[in-house]
Amino acid sequence: MKYFQKIIYVSLYLIVLNNYAYTKSNMNKKIERIAVFEFENNRLDKEIAKTLTDRLRNELVQFDEIEIVERKRIDAVFQEQKIQLSGCADECLIEVGKILGSSSIIVGSIGKVGNYFTINARKINATTAKVESAISYDSYSDIDQLLIKGMSEVAFKIVKGYNPPKSLIENVEPQSDLN
């Protein structure tokens, strides 16, 4: 009986020790706070550009190493500071990002050139104003691909700094909630 008690105590001790080590390692991880601003709309419907920007925010939230500033907080800062988004260049957006406590901002454009739909995104350091990464995604004659695959791939590249494995992108299929 004492043998089994020792095994249980040792097992519990190891579980507690493992949880402590896991918690300690996660506490040391620095989570980057990022503000994603509405992408410029180049030759597309305003609501399409807004929807695709929202999709990028949602894709970015999936990554544990970053925290995305809620769009309503961004809008509130624009209203409080009496700033117009349409006249706000990168420098202005960097200042808004700093007010929000962001270490980086994401800006970009969504548009159509000929038969291609395109996304261009830039991650800019809010302290140094240095462009940390610039990502593009193009889809020939299919805006659906921007929503389904493009934003997922752009988010992955922004966070990880490299292209996602093909298996992640190829398996993304549209899901219908209209059953």
Summary of the structure (lengths in Angstrom):
residues: 179
radius of gyration: 21.3
end to end distance: 57.0
largest distance: 78.6
contacts: 478
relative contact order: 0.13
helix: 49%
strand: 23%
